[in-house]
Structures are given as structure tokens and as C-alpha cells.
Amino acid sequence: MEDCLMLMRAKRKEIDIGKLTERFNETASYDISEDRVRKNLEHFKKLMDKGKLTP
């Protein structure tokens, strides 16, 4: 998770969170534990909302 947060800190203006979510959900749909994988994205979004992306 820390790697993802570091990447978002560095490239936040270049990353479209809508497209990221769409692509993540598409990729998760191929996983056996799709719901569990999607929870990772929700956790990441919560960390973003809590301001964990500030340098």
C-alpha cells in the first residue's frame, strides 16, 4: 500500500482516479476473490480521503 501512496504523491496530477478505478475493477473481475481484491481499492481511496497523500 505504501508504494501506491508514494506513487500517488509523486504523480497525483497525472493520475485520473476514475480511470484507475475502472481499470482496477476490470482487473479484479478476473480474480477468484474479486470482492476481496476490490476492498483493497476501497481501503486505498479511504487513505486518500484521509489526507494520507500529503508529502
Long-range contacts (C-beta under 8 A, 24 or more apart in sequence): 1-40, 1-43, 1-44, 1-47, 4-44, 5-44, 5-47, 5-52, 5-53, 8-48, 8-53, 9-53, 9-54, 9-55, 12-53, 17-45, 17-48, 21-45
